Amino acid sequence: MACLPYIALKIAWVSGSRIGIPDGSMLLDDRATTAVSNILSVPMDAAVAVLALLLTQAWGRCVPGWLLLTPMWAATGLLAPIMTGYPLQLLVGVLTRADSGGAAGASSPPFLDGWVFAVVYGGFIVQGLALGTLAVRYAARRWGHLWQGRMRDREPGGNGVRATALVSSLVCLGTALPHVLWASGSTGGLPHERIIDRTSDYYVLEGVIALFAVLATVGTLLLLSRRPTTARIPVAVPVAMVWIGSAATGCWSAWMLLSALVPNGQDRGAAWVLTLIYAVAMAAGCALVISLRSLLPQRSAP
């Protein structure tokens, strides 16, 4: 049910409706590009229903692990920033309006009507909570033996895997830097169109993406650590940190990479800077989640 509002709006927009789209919105500037993006995003949300079936039906346990883990990781990466960022954006928006006496901060026409974000992102949060609960229960039954116990019980992978994970985590941490700078007000590497359209929502989201990159890095370093101070930490803690952090970094960057590659008249020099940053972050996130399995304790299923 949480998927229906998003799918219904997308279908309406593809059909030519302007519901929720205010006058002056950039969505009205290039109808063809908007229609293509809407058509492509509908199957993504519809796939949530298929994923829910796989996680709840008995035959779902017969599906190859990689075929299930890949969409689970992608869903985590696309939903986690929204589930974290949207409530923070609402809070910051309330505080900002209170400090400015209710003055609006937007310098250009709104992208969508405010109620659209409430309906769509509210649905995404419900999806994330439901899928997250189902995924944890499913994973505990099928792969729970891999992250049982404490860090001292591990038999980590070889030097090659550890080196790959370390390099990937440091690269991932490096990709947090531009997001921190943008969240702090820097305009370096940003196209002119994005600079003039920045609001408090933009700054919050950039900060959230940076935090997910840091989360992935810290989780990886914990899994690589052999210090006595980390011996009592449950293995599940750094595993969750790497899973969520790498997914948010890799998948959100992949989504933004697609946006940066769409020709919309923006400064191509600045767009290539974004393309490079997003491509590196996407690769680092993918490398981290691939190396995660080899960093887990080497146990057989009970």
Helices and strands as residue ranges (DSSP letters): H 4-14, G 26-28, H 31-56, G 58-62, H 65-99, H 114-143, G 144-146, G 151-153, H 159-183, H 192-196, H 200-224, G 228-230, H 236-261, H 268-295
